[in-house]
Amino acid sequence: MNTYISILACCIALTTFSCKEEDAPAPASTKQTIMVKNLPANPETGGTGHYTFFNLKNNAIVPLADSATTKWDIAFNATTIITNSGSSGPGTVGVQIYTGLFDNLTDAPETGYTQDAASAHAISTGSGNGWYNYNSTTHVISSIPGRVIVVKTNDNTYAKIEILSYYQNAPAAPVNTDISRYYTFRYVYQGDGTRKF
Protein backbone atom coordinates (compact mmCIF):
# COMPACT_ATOMS: atom_id res chain seq x y z
CA MET A 1 0.00 0.00 0.00
CA ASN A 2 2.85 2.40 0.85
CA THR A 3 4.41 1.63 -2.54
CA TYR A 4 1.11 2.44 -4.28
CA ILE A 5 0.81 5.81 -2.45
CA SER A 6 4.43 6.68 -3.29
CA ILE A 7 3.88 5.95 -6.99
CA LEU A 8 0.64 7.98 -6.98
CA ALA A 9 2.40 10.94 -5.30
CA CYS A 10 5.21 10.82 -7.90
CA CYS A 11 2.69 10.79 -10.77
CA ILE A 12 0.86 13.82 -9.37
CA ALA A 13 4.15 15.70 -8.87
CA LEU A 14 5.32 14.94 -12.44
CA THR A 15 1.97 15.98 -13.93
CA THR A 16 2.00 19.25 -11.99
CA PHE A 17 5.62 19.99 -12.98
CA SER A 18 5.12 19.24 -16.68
CA CYS A 19 2.14 21.59 -16.95
CA LYS A 20 3.79 24.67 -15.48
CA GLU A 21 3.06 27.83 -17.46
CA GLU A 22 6.73 28.63 -18.15
CA ASP A 23 7.07 25.38 -20.12
CA ALA A 24 4.38 26.46 -22.61
CA PRO A 25 5.63 27.59 -26.04
CA ALA A 26 5.92 31.31 -26.73
CA PRO A 27 2.85 32.77 -28.45
CA ALA A 28 3.01 33.01 -32.25
CA SER A 29 2.29 36.73 -32.06
CA THR A 30 5.68 37.55 -30.50
CA LYS A 31 7.50 39.75 -33.04
CA GLN A 32 11.16 40.45 -33.58
CA THR A 33 12.72 43.45 -35.23
CA ILE A 34 15.02 42.28 -38.03
CA MET A 35 17.97 44.44 -39.07
CA VAL A 36 19.19 44.28 -42.67
CA LYS A 37 22.57 45.86 -43.34
CA ASN A 38 24.25 46.79 -46.62
CA LEU A 39 21.60 45.41 -48.96
CA PRO A 40 23.03 46.23 -52.41
CA ALA A 41 20.66 48.21 -54.62
CA ASN A 42 22.63 48.26 -57.89
CA PRO A 43 25.65 49.78 -56.12
CA GLU A 44 27.83 52.42 -57.80
CA THR A 45 30.75 50.03 -58.12
CA GLY A 46 29.96 46.66 -59.63
CA GLY A 47 26.28 47.38 -60.21
CA THR A 48 24.40 45.18 -62.66
CA GLY A 49 21.57 47.56 -63.45
CA HIS A 50 19.11 45.03 -61.99
CA TYR A 51 16.91 45.34 -58.95
CA THR A 52 17.71 43.44 -55.77
CA PHE A 53 14.63 41.35 -54.95
CA PHE A 54 13.81 40.69 -51.30
CA ASN A 55 11.53 38.27 -49.45
CA LEU A 56 10.38 39.66 -46.09
CA LYS A 57 9.18 36.36 -44.62
CA ASN A 58 12.53 34.67 -45.24
CA ASN A 59 14.70 37.77 -44.71
CA ALA A 60 16.50 36.85 -47.92
CA ILE A 61 17.55 38.19 -51.29
CA VAL A 62 15.69 36.40 -54.09
CA PRO A 63 17.72 35.46 -57.21
CA LEU A 64 17.16 37.49 -60.37
CA ALA A 65 16.00 34.27 -62.06
CA ASP A 66 12.92 34.38 -59.78
CA SER A 67 12.03 38.00 -60.55
CA ALA A 68 8.96 36.94 -62.57
CA THR A 69 7.54 34.90 -59.67
CA THR A 70 5.76 35.71 -56.41
CA LYS A 71 8.82 34.68 -54.37
CA TRP A 72 9.73 38.31 -53.61
CA ASP A 73 7.87 41.19 -51.96
CA ILE A 74 9.88 44.35 -52.65
CA ALA A 75 12.92 45.20 -54.76
CA PHE A 76 15.55 47.94 -54.65
CA ASN A 77 17.47 49.81 -57.37
CA ALA A 78 19.17 53.05 -56.33
CA THR A 79 16.48 55.11 -54.55
CA THR A 80 13.60 53.29 -56.26
CA ILE A 81 11.69 50.59 -54.38
CA ILE A 82 9.17 48.52 -56.31
CA THR A 83 6.54 46.06 -55.14
CA ASN A 84 5.70 42.66 -56.59
CA SER A 85 2.45 43.87 -58.14
CA GLY A 86 0.91 45.66 -61.09
CA SER A 87 3.50 46.79 -63.62
CA SER A 88 6.44 45.47 -61.56
CA GLY A 89 5.58 41.83 -60.93
CA PRO A 90 2.95 39.09 -60.96
CA GLY A 91 2.16 39.39 -57.25
CA THR A 92 -0.44 41.28 -55.25
CA VAL A 93 1.84 43.18 -52.83
CA GLY A 94 0.43 46.49 -51.66
CA VAL A 95 2.12 49.24 -49.66
CA GLN A 96 1.43 52.51 -47.97
CA ILE A 97 3.53 55.09 -46.17
CA TYR A 98 2.73 55.56 -42.49
CA THR A 99 3.78 58.86 -40.95
CA GLY A 100 4.82 58.37 -37.35
CA LEU A 101 7.28 56.48 -35.19
CA PHE A 102 8.15 52.91 -36.16
CA ASP A 103 7.56 51.62 -32.62
CA ASN A 104 4.18 53.37 -32.39
CA LEU A 105 2.79 51.47 -35.37
CA THR A 106 1.30 48.48 -33.56
CA ASP A 107 -1.39 47.50 -36.10
CA ALA A 108 -1.07 47.41 -39.89
CA PRO A 109 -3.87 49.43 -41.51
CA GLU A 110 -6.73 47.32 -42.86
CA THR A 111 -7.12 49.30 -46.10
CA GLY A 112 -5.31 51.95 -48.14
CA TYR A 113 -2.65 49.80 -49.86
CA THR A 114 -1.56 50.67 -53.38
CA GLN A 115 0.26 48.66 -56.03
CA ASP A 116 2.75 49.58 -58.72
CA ALA A 117 1.33 50.94 -61.95
CA ALA A 118 2.87 51.93 -65.27
CA SER A 119 2.28 55.59 -64.38
CA ALA A 120 3.76 55.49 -60.86
CA HIS A 121 5.27 53.16 -58.30
CA ALA A 122 3.36 52.57 -55.06
CA ILE A 123 6.36 53.96 -53.14
CA SER A 124 6.85 57.38 -54.67
CA THR A 125 10.27 58.46 -55.88
CA GLY A 126 11.77 61.92 -55.71
CA SER A 127 12.96 63.99 -52.79
CA GLY A 128 10.34 64.31 -50.07
CA ASN A 129 7.80 62.12 -51.86
CA GLY A 130 8.43 58.68 -50.39
CA TRP A 131 11.09 57.57 -47.93
CA TYR A 132 13.98 59.99 -48.59
CA ASN A 133 15.15 63.56 -49.03
CA TYR A 134 17.89 64.66 -51.42
CA ASN A 135 20.08 67.61 -50.45
CA SER A 136 21.05 69.40 -53.66
CA THR A 137 23.92 71.22 -51.90
CA THR A 138 25.63 68.22 -50.29
CA HIS A 139 24.25 65.64 -52.78
CA VAL A 140 23.37 63.36 -49.85
CA ILE A 141 20.27 61.18 -49.65
CA SER A 142 18.77 60.81 -46.18
CA SER A 143 15.79 58.86 -44.90
CA ILE A 144 12.90 60.98 -43.76
CA PRO A 145 12.32 60.47 -40.03
CA GLY A 146 8.87 59.14 -39.23
CA ARG A 147 8.26 57.49 -42.60
CA VAL A 148 7.43 53.79 -42.29
CA ILE A 149 6.66 51.57 -45.27
CA VAL A 150 3.79 49.19 -44.47
CA VAL A 151 3.62 46.14 -46.72
CA LYS A 152 0.77 43.72 -47.36
CA THR A 153 2.44 40.67 -48.92
CA ASN A 154 1.30 38.15 -51.54
CA ASP A 155 0.26 35.86 -48.64
CA ASN A 156 -1.85 38.59 -46.97
CA THR A 157 0.68 38.94 -44.17
CA TYR A 158 2.14 42.27 -43.09
CA ALA A 159 5.46 43.99 -42.49
CA LYS A 160 6.57 47.43 -41.41
CA ILE A 161 9.90 48.78 -42.68
CA GLU A 162 12.00 51.76 -41.63
CA ILE A 163 14.90 52.68 -43.89
CA LEU A 164 17.80 53.91 -41.80
CA SER A 165 20.57 54.53 -44.34
CA TYR A 166 21.31 54.57 -48.06
CA TYR A 167 25.08 54.31 -47.62
CA GLN A 168 27.46 51.41 -47.08
CA ASN A 169 27.98 50.66 -43.38
CA ALA A 170 25.33 53.27 -42.46
CA PRO A 171 27.53 56.24 -41.49
CA ALA A 172 25.96 58.48 -38.85
CA ALA A 173 26.60 61.62 -40.93
CA PRO A 174 26.97 60.56 -44.58
CA VAL A 175 28.83 62.70 -47.10
CA ASN A 176 28.72 62.54 -50.88
CA THR A 177 31.94 60.52 -51.03
CA ASP A 178 30.40 57.63 -49.06
CA ILE A 179 29.47 54.61 -51.16
CA SER A 180 25.75 54.76 -51.86
CA ARG A 181 23.03 52.29 -52.87
CA TYR A 182 23.51 50.06 -49.85
CA TYR A 183 20.35 49.97 -47.76
CA THR A 184 20.26 49.49 -44.03
CA PHE A 185 16.75 49.04 -42.71
CA ARG A 186 14.83 47.42 -39.90
CA TYR A 187 11.55 45.65 -40.19
CA VAL A 188 9.00 43.57 -38.36
CA TYR A 189 7.23 40.78 -40.22
CA GLN A 190 3.78 39.68 -39.05
CA GLY A 191 3.15 36.18 -40.36
CA ASP A 192 0.41 34.87 -38.10
CA GLY A 193 -2.52 36.16 -40.13
CA THR A 194 -3.28 39.22 -37.99
CA ARG A 195 -2.36 42.87 -38.44
CA LYS A 196 -0.73 43.12 -35.00
CA PHE A 197 2.93 44.16 -34.87
Helices and strands as residue ranges (DSSP letters): H 2-18, G 21-23, E 33-40, E 52-55, E 60-62, G 64-66, E 74-77, E 80-83, E 94-99, G 102-104, E 132-135, E 140-143, E 147-152, E 158-167, E 180-190
